[in-house]
Amino acid sequence: MAQPTSSSNLNLHQTEQPTTAASYLDLGITLAINNWPALTMAVQSNWGGPTSSDKRDWLCGAISDMINERPETDALDLEDVLIQVMNDEFDVVVDDESAAPVAAQIMAIREQTARGEFGLVQEMWEAWQRKSQQKGNNVAAAFRRVEVEDDAQETDDEEDEDEDDEDVDMGEAPALVRAPRERVEPEVDEDGFTKVVGKKRR
């Protein structure tokens, strides 16, 4: 019997199809965990530190190993692991019950791939690829917008520098010194999640 590939080694940007039930299971686990909004926010916000993405990959592999090594694992066991890892590794208390559907989906994937049915994983995989492609297009468009804004900013900066040259003797603070801002208290919504506020570009 082929040794299952660890999910942590799976690349969601790969284009080749899985070829075995074990690789479909690993891919399904990886997709289910990467589609979990609570974990995605924790990774994007670096709540687990600079290795947040690696921790997510590790979690995928750990769940794969758990399912393969402990066949008695059920959805409640998986839910407990997901909640515990979010708490231990990301300092996030998951109290919105979002871990339960992820665990249930992983168990459904396990049952289906064991029967040789890969339709659910295939649908998830195709949806992920579509989403990634759309995100790639959005990122490319955002980069184009940023470049245009940067060009305009550079022109403004050059004009400012010309003006600054004339005002050498003035005793004002340099332009790079920013006035202290009031500390904004974090907003916590009704589900207990802290609202993430992005920094505005200057």
N, C-alpha and C positions, 0 to 999 in steps of 0.2 A: 504493500500500500504506500502511495506517495506521501512523503512527509509534508504536512501543511506548511505553507509559506507564512511567516509571521506578518501580520498586518502592518507592523511598523515599517516593513520594507516595501510596502505597496506605494506606488506613486499614482496619485489620482489624476495626474496629467498624462498617464500612459495611454496608448491608443490600442494596444493589442487586447484581445478578449481573454478572459480567464479560460483555462482549459480543463480544470478539474473541479469537482464539488468542493474540495478544500479551498481552492483559490477563489471560487465564487463566494464561499462563506466569508473568507477574509475580506474580500472586496465589499461585501454587504455590510459587515461590521464597521469597516472603515467609513463607508458612506453614511451609515446611520449615525455614527458618532460625529462626523464632520458636518452633518446636517442639523445637529442639536444647537438651537439658537443660544442657549445659556452658555454652552462651552465655547461656541464661536465668539461670543462677546468677550468672554474671559481671555481667550487667546489673543484676539485683536487688541484688547486693552492691556495686554501683558500683565494681567493680574497674577500670573504664575511666574513672573520675572522674565528675563530675556530668553529663557528656554521654554516659554509657554507652548509654542508649536511642537517642540520635541516631546513635551509632556503629553500632548494630545496623541501624538504618534505612538508613544509608549503605552497609553491607555488602550488604543486599538489592539496592539499586540498582546497586552495583558488579558484583555477580554477573550481574544482568540484562544490563547493558551488555557484560560480558565474553562472555556467551553469544551475544548478538546481533551483536557486532562481530567475534568470533572463532569461527566455526562449527566449527573443528577442536577446540575445547575439549572435553576428556573428563573423566570422573569423577576421575581422578588429579590433573588440573590444578585442579579445584574443591577437592578435598581439601587440596591444598597451600595454596591461597588461604585456606581456612577456618582452617587451623592457623596460617598466618602472621599473619592478622589477629588471632586470639586472642592470639598471642604479642606482637605489636607494639602493639595497642590496649588489651589487657586484662591484659597481663603474666601470661598463663596458658599453661602448656605443656600442650597436649592430648596425653596419651600413653595414653588409654583407647580409642583407635581409633574414637571416636564420630563423628569427622568423615566417615569413609568412607560410612556409611549415608546421611548427609545429602546428600553429594555424589551418591551413586547415585540417591537419590530425586529430586533436582533434574534429573539427566540423564533419568530415566524420564519426568518431567513434560514436559521439552523434547520428547522423542520423541513422546509421546502428543498433546500440544497441536499439534505440527506436522502430525499426521495428522488433526487435528480431533476428537480424543477428549479429553473433559474430565471423564470420570467420576472419575478419581483426585483431581483438584483439587477437584471438587464434594464428594467424600466428606471430604477434609481440611477444607474450608471449613465443612461442616455440623458436623463434630466440634469445630472451633475455636469455632463459635458456641455449641454446647452447653456446652463447657467454660467459655467466658466467662460464659454465663448462670449456670452453677452457681457460678462464682467470685464473680459479682456477688451472688448470694443469700447466699453464705458471708460476704462482706464486710459486707453489710447486717446479717446476724445478729451479726457480730463488733462492729459499731458499736453495736448495741443493747446487747450485753453490756458494752461499754466505758462507755456512758452510765450504765448501772446502777451499775457499779463506781465511776465518777467521783462519782456522787451520794452513794454510801456514803462515799467518801473525803472529800468535802467536809464531810459531817456529822462524821466523825472529826476533821478538821482544825479545825472550829469548836469542838469540845469541847476539843481540845488548846490552842487559842488562849485559851479561857476559863481553863484551868488555868495557862497561861503567864502570864496577866495577874496571877495571884496570886503568882507566883514571880519577880517583877521583879528582886529584889535578889540572886538566886542567880547565882553566877559561872560557870555552865556555858556551854559553847559553844552557839551558835545551832543550831537543829535542821537548818538547811540545810547545815551543814558535815559532810561525810561522812568517815568514817575511811578512810585509804588502804587499797585492797584489794591483795591479792597479785596480781602479774601472772600471768595464766594463759597458759602456753605453748600455741600453736596445735597442734591435733591434726591429724596428716596420716594419711589412711587408706591402705590398701594400693595404691590406684590413684594415689596421689600428690596427691589433692585435699585441700585444707585444710578442715577442718570449720568451718562457720560457726555460731557460737554467738550466739543473739539475747540482747539485754539484757533482763533481767527488769524488769517495771514495779514501781515502789515502792508 
